Amino acid sequence: MDCSEIISALKSKFPDFVALASSQDHPDELRLKVDPRIFKDTALALHKILSSPVMMLFALDERRERGVFVVNGVFCGFRSSQWVMVSMDIPQDNPGFETLAKSMHSASLFEREIQEMFGIEPRGNPDLRRLKLHDEVWPQANFPLRKDFQKVQPGNLGEYKFGRVDGEGIFEVPVGPVHAGIIGPGHFRFSVAGEPIINLEPRLGFTHRGAEKLFEGKSYLEALKLSECVCGDSVFSHSLAFTRAAEKISGISIISQAAYLRAIFLELERLYNHVNDIGGIALDVGFSYPSAYASIIKEAILQLNEKLTASRYLKNVNALGGVSVEINESKKTLLLGSLEQIKRDFNELVEILYSSGSFMDRVDTAGVLIKKTAEDLGVLGLAGRASGVAIDLRKCFPGVYKEAKFKMALEESGDVLARLRVRIFEFVESCRLIEEFGGKLSSCDKNKVGPILKEGCALGYVEGWRGPILYWLKTDPAGMIARCKIVDPSFRNWQGLAYAVLGNIIPDFPLCNKSFDLSYSGNDL
Amino acid sequence: MKILMIILQLILFIAAAPFLSGLIAKIKNNIRLRQGPSIFQPYYNLAKLFSKGEVVSQTASWIFWVAPFVLISSTLAAAVLIPVLILASPMHQMGDFLALVFIFSLGRFFLALAALDTGSSFGGMGSSREMFISSLVEPALCLVVFSISLQFNSTDISAFSGMHALSVSCIVSAIALFLITIAETSRVPVDNQETHLELTMVHEAMILEYSGRSLAIIEMAAYIKQMILFFLIAQIIFPIAALETVEPAQTIFWLLWYLARIIIIAISVALVEVSVAKMRLFRVADFLGFAFVLGIIAVVCAILGV
């Protein structure tokens, strides 16, 4: 679909549609600017036409340049391989817009974020409690992502009200933010009737570091380092999403060798995380033997990473225009050789799990997230595919994956077993992809690009191991970053977990949680 | 003489009980291709805990303080009920086999109360789960007691000590007791001692608020209870005659076999723990229901005399 097709499709959905401006700076990105009055209807129409959840909804502070705030909504045409971004200007006095969340649930978290970070009110949104700036410590009327924000001004502190379930025999069980294991901080408020969970409300944001604010004013190299620290288990995919956005802005196209290398590292990251989670699922049901086995495989992959890149978690690998490490013949032999062993061990692990009745009994039918709920919430990535949401950015925007005939994992049942099966399928598929790409590597010159960005804006996207990681980047005339909006899949999928555990018993929560394995730092930013 | 035996037996239980847990942990770790902590780690832990101070919830009442002592005294009382060093139970006039079941309940009751006492939500969950499990354990344990009593025509524990023939009833009740032991010692698949996940805990959730010396006492009680149960299983399925001579060679052999049978049980427990996943909480009823059915079979076999 190109620009005119989208516009005519929008017109047929609702005749009043008028685009104030439309542009296509990048082949995969279409931008529409509309009047604030029709923003909501346009967004809803795009939601229906493209059958896409809200991929991003975020604000920009352009009061200094133009005296307005800008709100952008991003949707994805999964079949047409195209991103559609609709934006509107909001006057700076008493800023607000009509809520989308009442008609499109996947917008609700984004609206809460806009409200707390910019003070732009989504009018009519029934739930405007803050997500990341906790009311107990962050005074009201401090909006940190506004450009004129310097430091926190003292003011009234508020109170966070959890959703309550009333009724006889309903108890509230508060868990966290400090947990017994070495995991991130998150508070979970369970309402239970005996053991079954009636309601779960996660409260996150404890690791909010102001990542998006930190990006502002940084040069490309500083920002690249920062992107590697946003989410510790997705170092490579986050930096890749960031770099892709930067490359689009500067008009750099990468050579195929670099694309193969990037795909290899992306899949290596997927491998170690998937096997880690498979081991984690086994450990959380007290099945310690396969869990120990999985940790051996994970360690083998991490050591392979280190031998290839000098970093176990693939830091300092990405660069503008390619990757900073080379894979010569001996490394290639090492990669393919290690992969053989990893595949053998992994098959053994899967065999142990599938042949254990006690294990299968735990994962089967536990924590079901049905497809309708997943779609409404905008759950994507691994958790989405386990619930029948057939979306994988590697399929929609294939690039080099097309040559390798990438096969997407898909399950329908939405339970812990389905998420486990998706992981197992993807592990095997990733091994195959690495072999495929590894076979095509040849030594060649590196792309030489200076680390200076042009002015512009673009969207960078990657299917990380958890799901789609999106970076929307805007640079100023000096090539410094003016705004960087990050959406980690954890942000959209935490709500999926809250629905998946309903009706399950409390002792099964850790298992459901592990099967999603969402990131705290990726969510909290 | 009898007093000496009682004291000796108590010392034996206190000294040897932690070793069994260390051994099980070691075996499990070795199966998982890990080195794991030393076999004597439980002793180090106890020494550490005894030398530490305690942090006590402000809402805790006297029950919280008293519970560890009730628990350890009831467990030690159970330890002197069973014949270990000599053929007769040292304190058999105090109670019989059935008393054992209820002495265990006493400690559990106080621990469950203490867990509720602190007002922590985990303690409450732990207590409710423990009571759920124990309500299933006790009938099964009673049936095992009945089948043993029927076979030896007495509820006195001394009756079945010493050499006896291995009947079908013995074997079935030993298996039932093994399943009960797994539940009572909070091991996989019923509970998981190693877990860090508060929401899945049963026994650990109850004692989550304890620290320092009180925790050490509770741990000690758990070790002793485990050893008592192992000893009972061993005595049912691997009966051993009393030591008659004092010849050194024979004494050593006797002693080795005496220990080996308990270690065999410990190894079996370790193997069960690594080879299955923990059950869903409400499936524990099926597991212990199975132990109950085995108990009934054992009773029927005992009546039939097989």
Chai-1 contact restraints between the chains, C-beta under 6 A:
chainA,res_idxA,chainB,res_idxB,connection_type,confidence,min_distance_angstrom,max_distance_angstrom,comment,restraint_id
A,V173,B,S121,contact,1.0,0.0,6.0,A-B,restraint_1
A,A180,B,H196,contact,1.0,0.0,6.0,A-B,restraint_2
A,A180,B,E198,contact,1.0,0.0,6.0,A-B,restraint_3
A,G181,B,H196,contact,1.0,0.0,6.0,A-B,restraint_4
A,V285,B,A277,contact,1.0,0.0,6.0,A-B,restraint_5
A,V285,B,K278,contact,1.0,0.0,6.0,A-B,restraint_6
A,G286,B,V188,contact,1.0,0.0,6.0,A-B,restraint_7
A,G286,B,N192,contact,1.0,0.0,6.0,A-B,restraint_8
A,G286,B,A277,contact,1.0,0.0,6.0,A-B,restraint_9
A,G286,B,K278,contact,1.0,0.0,6.0,A-B,restraint_10
A,F287,B,A277,contact,1.0,0.0,6.0,A-B,restraint_11
A,S288,B,R32,contact,1.0,0.0,6.0,A-B,restraint_12
A,S288,B,V274,contact,1.0,0.0,6.0,A-B,restraint_13
A,Y289,B,R32,contact,1.0,0.0,6.0,A-B,restraint_14
A,Y289,B,V274,contact,1.0,0.0,6.0,A-B,restraint_15
A,A292,B,R32,contact,1.0,0.0,6.0,A-B,restraint_16
A,S358,B,V276,contact,1.0,0.0,6.0,A-B,restraint_17
A,S358,B,A277,contact,1.0,0.0,6.0,A-B,restraint_18
A,F359,B,A277,contact,1.0,0.0,6.0,A-B,restraint_19
A,R362,B,A277,contact,1.0,0.0,6.0,A-B,restraint_20
A,I505,B,L281,contact,1.0,0.0,6.0,A-B,restraint_21
A,I506,B,L199,contact,1.0,0.0,6.0,A-B,restraint_22
A,P507,B,L199,contact,1.0,0.0,6.0,A-B,restraint_23
A,P507,B,T200,contact,1.0,0.0,6.0,A-B,restraint_24
A,P507,B,L281,contact,1.0,0.0,6.0,A-B,restraint_25
A,F509,B,L199,contact,1.0,0.0,6.0,A-B,restraint_26
A,P510,B,L197,contact,1.0,0.0,6.0,A-B,restraint_27
A,P510,B,L199,contact,1.0,0.0,6.0,A-B,restraint_28
A,P510,B,T200,contact,1.0,0.0,6.0,A-B,restraint_29
